Amino acid sequence: MSRAESRGARGDVEILAWLPQIQQDPDFPSPARQASYAGELRQHGIRAAFWMHEPAADGTVAALHERLGLAVNPVVPNMRAYLRDASDYGVVGAVFRRFRRLRLADQVRIALHNVRRAPQVLARDFSTGVLAMVEMELPRFRRLAPACVVLNASVTDFALILDNHRLLRDFARLVSRTHGLTAALGTYNYGVLAERLAAWGVRPGAIVAPFNPRGYLMNPSPEDCERALKESDVEVIASHIEVDGLIGRQEALDYLRGLGIHRGIVELGR
Amino acid sequence: MTLEKTDLVLLTGAAGFIGRDLVAYLLERGHRVTAFVRPARARDLPTSDRLVIATGDLRDRDALALALAGVRAVAHLAARKSDEPDSVEVNVGGAEALVEACRAHGIRRLVNVSTQSVKLPRRGAYGETKLEAERVLHRSGLDVTTLRPSVVYGPDVAGVFARMRHFMTRLPVVPVIGDGQWRSRPIHVRDVSRAVVACLENDATIGEIYDLGGPDEVSMDELLDAIGAALGVRRRKLHIPASAGLAAAHVLARITERPPVTVSNVLGSTQDTHCDPTRAIRALGVAPVGLAEGLEGMLDDEVRARLGGSGPLLKAAVVGLGKMGLFHAALLHRIPNVRFVGTVDSNPSLRDTAWSMGLRVPFFRSLDALLAARRVDAVLICTPTFAHYAAVRACFARGAHVFVEKPLTESAARSQELATLADQAGLVHAVGYHLAYSPVFERARAIVTDGVLGTLRSFRAAMQHAEVLGPKKGWMFDPSRSGGGLVRNTASHLIFLLEWFFGSPARVDAKTTRVHSPSIEDTVSATLEYPSGLVGTVDASWSVPGKPIMEVGIEASGDRGSLAVKGADLWLDLRAPGDGFGVGRHRIHASDLPQEGVYDLAPDAGGAAYYRQDHGFVQACREGHRPRTAFDVAARAERVIDAIYASAARGTSVSPA
């Protein structure tokens, strides 16, 4: 996704929504809460959102998509859910449980796609395992009109800290070549990631990272992040722009404009 | 000649493997350096006000003449090494051009870095052209010394050693041309740099040709095994007959411009040269480091190059490759002044998984095996709780500092025993209560202990998590192995914070309930009474749907005000001014507090606090101070945990023992 494509009609900052926290809202399944989410999305003209799949919020997210035409972009894999299952069923068991829940057609497609990677699967290769989980989560989003797939920041940052560029490169290839979508990397360490991606020659479609005037979660430092942004030609989709409500929307957007960032994410229902 | 600090030294091939190290070494010693490099390689060099970068090619006589202006001595390292078609032009013609340019500038002193390949009975293009270059230089009338190093190792990215290392880390079977018995004397790149400078400083070496090698003469198989031992891998070797290797190299030379193996490589690694560094050691006063020590130093240097820092590195290992073990192992890759030297897990299948993640360090099946094989300064124990006690004792017996994931043990008595043992041993010890490194909790504690709230009256502490939403299996749900349920294993975070904030309670009255787990508690409600009159309540559950992220909150009030901590926020409501705050309500957000220089592995799960915690432990080990989560503090918190269990079992309030 080029920077130009991501701009709003007025060359302004496009606002997107972050949904993973809605399942923490005790009232989220209620019709009143759903109406409030819809109102918030309409009010800000939000047409796209990011979501990490949790079965409990399936209905709410599907309703938002159907009523508002909201494109829902996956944040994958849901490592927290996976680790929860892994403690009960083991590492391999948790993967197979996910596989068994897929439709037969998706099972066949994923199995065929992974045949040539069988030795890595059997050797419990980490990158292969993560990409298999990504593939198993993507079918749930098919009906939600996604344009972009974000690699969960906890996975990106784990791969980054261990110099595992193969995982990041393979993720970008899988999403863009096999699924024809924009591959984005979520991170809380943008300053390090941008520099390492350039050194490795890995070029994702976008990076989702915190950018805000307080420098909150801009690691290793706001200055490093801003410098890395200037030197990188990979689009940044800014997250945490309002810093838990401490920054006003206008101030947040002005800051992004000043950096040449054209898309920012707000947390729905906060 | 005596090389003065003010003398300018020119290096050809300054951006190569040896060249980069020699530039760094000369700069470290205070010399002025002109680096003569091809334009594309200029960015590979450091910046320094004592370093001039001159771009050009040895065949470009004008560029060479320009670079030599003001130069007192030359170290000649530039060469074509891969049997390129222009090897003669660069290696021999370049030497001729260099001689001519030196003469034109009145420069007499030159140290030539050649190769053992010139001594081979049967030479390839590389050996042949380097031998011819030696002849050109030594017949020139200049004051020339030549060094012929054996295999040079160090933090290289592209040379012969780098290729060996790459094969060892990436391939399941390592191809070796010949029978693996070819012998060399590997020498660390820094020793080559030292030797070059020693030659420049010693006129007695003029006209001499020295073999340069390390103290260990090893076969190719032994060299690969030594690399494997340093990196923590064992690889089978596939010996390819020399004739087949040579034939393949000839074919590759015809079909590709940059063949992975050249004829010179094959000839150089199948014929012994009997490298004898005795004369060099005697004449130059350089005693090269042994292979094992040199490889260790190389890995240390790589950490320093990546993360900065200076002085000896703390050698740290992680025991237990579950979720927390992987977390800490990953963080150790980002913390300055520490080198991660090994992982331990009883499950051997985790070795390849950990390796595939990027944890490319030696793997051991047991802690004893690690401690026997490696010098380890600090161990991070992330095993199930029941294994902590023995592991900590084993580490202390070997003089290693210890970090243990929470809880320290299954009982306060055992934890106290370890705390006493730790202090007797004079070692650094810490428990993984990472919330004590969260800037928001850190600030809240300072407000409490500095008396900003006045005399404390009450607190409410709560923890909610969606971790156990049905019957679960595993050691944590077996009280004989975990020492308890929610209270010991998760709410211990909260209990530790309370101990750290308010000290030890005098009485505890608690109730626990089982929601999903047949053998352990899933919730707890407790009242804690303190000698000062402070009274607090604790409510915790790991069976709260809709809380995928653990939420921990503390509210405290005193006669001058109150505070509440939750998530990234600290709310302060003061009736009297204090700590720079006026009367009224104040919000302190995590973004108001110091946050620079961290690596965040997931802020929702306290990622930056984990970094600070591990960084703090490393610093404590290096500087010998006590971390805030030391064993004795943890043992006090675990006495409260024991009291909660005792009170819940008896149905009465109890005093922590």
Boltz contact constraints between the chains, C-beta under 6 A:
constraints:
  - contact:
      token1: [A, 24]
      token2: [B, 546]
      max_distance: 6.0
  - contact:
      token1: [A, 26]
      token2: [B, 546]
      max_distance: 6.0
  - contact:
      token1: [A, 80]
      token2: [B, 548]
      max_distance: 6.0
  - contact:
      token1: [A, 83]
      token2: [B, 323]
      max_distance: 6.0
  - contact:
      token1: [A, 87]
      token2: [B, 474]
      max_distance: 6.0
  - contact:
      token1: [A, 88]
      token2: [B, 472]
      max_distance: 6.0
  - contact:
      token1: [A, 123]
      token2: [B, 352]
      max_distance: 6.0
  - contact:
      token1: [A, 124]
      token2: [B, 353]
      max_distance: 6.0
  - contact:
      token1: [A, 125]
      token2: [B, 356]
      max_distance: 6.0
  - contact:
      token1: [A, 126]
      token2: [B, 353]
      max_distance: 6.0
  - contact:
      token1: [A, 126]
      token2: [B, 356]
      max_distance: 6.0
  - contact:
      token1: [A, 126]
      token2: [B, 357]
      max_distance: 6.0
  - contact:
      token1: [A, 154]
      token2: [B, 602]
      max_distance: 6.0
  - contact:
      token1: [A, 157]
      token2: [B, 601]
      max_distance: 6.0
  - contact:
      token1: [A, 158]
      token2: [B, 330]
      max_distance: 6.0
  - contact:
      token1: [A, 161]
      token2: [B, 330]
      max_distance: 6.0
  - contact:
      token1: [A, 161]
      token2: [B, 333]
      max_distance: 6.0
  - contact:
      token1: [A, 161]
      token2: [B, 334]
      max_distance: 6.0
  - contact:
      token1: [A, 162]
      token2: [B, 330]
      max_distance: 6.0
  - contact:
      token1: [A, 162]
      token2: [B, 333]
      max_distance: 6.0
  - contact:
      token1: [A, 162]
      token2: [B, 357]
      max_distance: 6.0
  - contact:
      token1: [A, 162]
      token2: [B, 358]
      max_distance: 6.0
  - contact:
      token1: [A, 163]
      token2: [B, 358]
      max_distance: 6.0
  - contact:
      token1: [A, 164]
      token2: [B, 358]
      max_distance: 6.0
  - contact:
      token1: [A, 188]
      token2: [B, 600]
      max_distance: 6.0
  - contact:
      token1: [A, 188]
      token2: [B, 603]
      max_distance: 6.0
  - contact:
      token1: [A, 189]
      token2: [B, 599]
      max_distance: 6.0
  - contact:
      token1: [A, 214]
      token2: [B, 591]
      max_distance: 6.0
  - contact:
      token1: [A, 216]
      token2: [B, 591]
      max_distance: 6.0
  - contact:
      token1: [A, 217]
      token2: [B, 603]
      max_distance: 6.0
  - contact:
      token1: [A, 219]
      token2: [B, 598]
      max_distance: 6.0
  - contact:
      token1: [A, 219]
      token2: [B, 600]
      max_distance: 6.0
  - contact:
      token1: [A, 220]
      token2: [B, 597]
      max_distance: 6.0
  - contact:
      token1: [A, 221]
      token2: [B, 596]
      max_distance: 6.0
  - contact:
      token1: [A, 243]
      token2: [B, 591]
      max_distance: 6.0
  - contact:
      token1: [A, 244]
      token2: [B, 568]
      max_distance: 6.0
  - contact:
      token1: [A, 246]
      token2: [B, 589]
      max_distance: 6.0
